[in-house]
Amino acid sequence: MLTSSSPGLKQQHRAIWAAGRYADVAELVGDVPPAHLLSLADVHPAQPVLDVATGTGNVALLAAGLGAEVTGLDLVADLLDVARSRDDGRIAWIEGDAEALPFADASFDRVFSVFGVQFAPRHQVVADELARVCRPGGTIGLVNWTPEGLIGRMFKILGKYMPTPPAFASPPPLWGSEEHQRSLFAAYDVSLSFERGMNSFVFPSVEEYMTFFEERYGPTIKAKARLSADGTWDTCRAELRALYEELNLASDGSLHIDAEYLVTIGRVG
């Protein structure tokens, strides 16, 4: 679900999200966050809607169910194949980059992304593109993991062990900061409002939760492979386990963590 600013990095990002079985992970976030966004976004039949970094199409499919004319865009062809398999032909699925959207200015009434654009490296470039393709009077609707929530803290731990990213790349959890988003859209006539929500992850145990992501989630798969090669994976994994145990709400040996996300509604003037 990533984009990039150079062919080499683009290929690397494509490989990250094509690794494992992201479709399984997408099922864990396919209900509450997309429904939360659409409850605030006022989607109407026949409206042109764009879902950026659509992944397996969770948001696009819900919007199409409301009668909208939906386009789902993603960098990873394999994820689009999964999205198409879930669709009955109502949605246009396009391979493309969120940092260079292949659409004319003011093409859509609603421009959405759920756990998608925050993984593009150049945040300002993405914000510029979202604002560019949204019509005056339209809405930009986003859902992003917060820096202080489960996923933001997970990425912070992984970042301690992984190589320093390029200077132009911003950390994904920054998109979950209200202050950061206000700065990204400051140059545009976009009125921003925010709500927070929780997505629950429930597994039989902490170990099964960890194994699930180590086998299916591209960023974790790639981190494990790299850190195993340099001998630091066990230390990183222990730190991740400590985080999950700290946040675990279950007391019976199972795992229940509520992961915080930020919903952004941007009304375009």
N, C-alpha and C positions, 0 to 999 in steps of 0.2 A: 504494500500500500504506500510505497514511497515514491518520491521524485528526487531529482538531483540536478546539479548545475554543470556537470561535465559527463561525457560519455562513459568514462571509466567508473565514476562514482555511481552513475545511473545503473550500470550493469551490476555493480556490487549491491546496490539497494534492491534491484530486481531479484537477485539471487537470494538475498536475506528473506524476502517475503514469499518467495517460491519454495523455500526450504520447509521441510516438515509438512504439516497438515493444518494450514491456517483456517481452513473451513471449520475444523473442530473447535478452534478457539473462538471463531466468529459466532458460533452457536451460543457461547457463554455470555455474549454481550448483545445478542440479537433481539432481546425483548424490551427491557426497561429503558436503556438509553435512547434507542431510536423512537420509541413511543413517547418518551418525555419530550424530545425535540419536536416531534410533529404535533404534539398537543399545544405547543406554543407558536407554531409557525404558520398556522392558518392557511393550509393548502386547499385549493379549490379544483374542481374538475377542469380539465383542458389547460391548466396552467403549465407553462414550460418550466420544468424543474431539472436542475443539474445536481447530481450526487458525485462529489469529487473524492477520489481515492475510495471508491465504492466497495472495494474488496469483493466479498461474495454477495453483495447487493442488499444487505439488510434494510437500509433506509430507502433505497430506490424502490424496492418491492412494496414497502408500506405506502410510499407516496403514490405509486401506480395504482394501488388498491383504493386510493381516494379519488382516482380518476384523472390524476395529473399526467401530462405528457413528459415522461421521464427519460433522461439520458444519464447513464452511469459510466463514469470514467475511472480507469485505473492503469497504473504502470505495468502491472503483472498480468500477462495473458492467461496464465493458469487460473488465477482467481476469477477473471472474467468468464472463463469456461464454466466454472462452478456457478457463477451468477446466472449465466444463460440457462443452465440446467434447471434452475429454480423458477424460471420465467416462462410465460406462455406466449411470448412474442410481443408483449406490450412495451418493452423498454429497449432503447437503443444503447447497446454496450460498445464503448469506444476505448481502445488502448491509447493512453496519452499521459502527459506529465502535468501535474498541478502547478508547476512553475512556468508552464507555457501552454495554457489552455487553448485548444484548437477551435476556438469559437470567436465570433465577432463580438464587439462591445455590446453591452446591454442586450444579451441574448435570452436571459432567463429571468422569470419572476421570483424564483426561489433557488438559492445556491446553498447546498448542504455539504457537510462532511462530518462523519462520526468516527472518531479515533482514526483519522486518515491524514489530513493535511499536517497534523502536528509532527509527523515523522519526516516531512520534507525539510531539507537542511536550511534553506533560505526563507525564513519566516516572512520577511518583508516582501519578498518577491511573490510569495503565495498570497499574502493579503492583498497586494496590488492586483493580482489576477482575479481573486474572488470579487473584489469591488468592481473591476473592469467589466466582467460579464454579467453582473446583476443590474437589472433595469432600475431606473428611478422609481421609487414607490415599492420596490421589491424588498426581499428579506434574505439576509445571509444568516444561516443557522448552523451552529457548530456544536459538537460535543468533544471535549478533550479531557484526558486524565490530568488531575491537578498535581503540582509538584509535591505537595504534602501528603497525598494519598498513597495507597498501596503501589500503584504502577509507577508513579513519579519517584517514590523512594527505591523501588526495585531498579529503575534505570540509573539512579544516582549511585547505587552500589556497583552495578555493572560498569559504570563509567570510571570508577576508581581503578579498575583492573584493565580495561581496554585501552588501546592506543588513543592519544588525543586526536579528536576529529579535526578536519580542516578549519581554518580560521573563520570561514564564511558560514559554517554550520552552527546553528543554535540548538541547544538541548530540547528534545521533544516536549518535556513537561512544561516548558515556559508557556506553551499555548494554553495551559490550564491556569494561567495567571491573569486576572482581570486587568491589572496594571499593564502587563505586556501587551495584551490585546488592544487596550486603549491607545497605546503608542503605535501599534501597527496600523490602525485605522484612523489615526489623528489627522491625516491629510485629506480625508474623505468626509462627505456629508452622510455619515453613518451614525445613527443613534443606537448605542449599545446597552443592553440589559442582560443580567446574568441570573442564573439559578444553579444551585448545586444539587446533585443527586448521588445515589449509591447504587452500584451494581454488585450484587452478591455473588461471590464464588464459594461454592459448597462442594467439598470433596470428602471421601471417607477418612482421609488422614492428611497431615502436612506432607508426608513423603509422596503420597499419590498426586497431590497437587503439584509438587515440584517436578515429579517425573513426567506428568502430563505436559507441562510447558517445555521441559527439556527435550521432549520427543516431537512436539508439534509446533512450537512458537519460534519463528525464524530468528529473531534477535537472541533468544536464549540458546538455540541450537548453535548459532555461529559463535556466540561467546564461549560456550562450553568447549567447542572444538579448538578455538584459539587458546583459551586459558589452560586446557588440558595439555596442549603442546608445550606451553612454557612453565607448567607445573604449579599454576596458581588457582586452578579451578576448585580444588577442595577447600581452600581458604575462602574463596568467593562464595561457594555454595553454603558454607557454614554461616557466613554473614547473611545470606539470603534466608536461610532457615530461621535464624534468630529474628529477622524482621517478620516473617510469617507467623512465628509463634507469638511475637509481641502483639500482632494485630488480630490474632485468632479469637473469635468470640465464643467458640465452642469449648465445652469443658468435659466432653465425653471421649476425647481421643480423635474426633473428627476435625474437619476444618470448615470454618465459616468466617470469611473476611468480607467486609463491605468496602468496596473500592470507590473512592470519591471521584466524581467527574464534574466538570463545569459545562453547563449549557449556555451558549451565547446566542442571543437574538439581536441581529443588527438590522435596523430599519434604514433603508437607503432613501435619502431625500431626493 
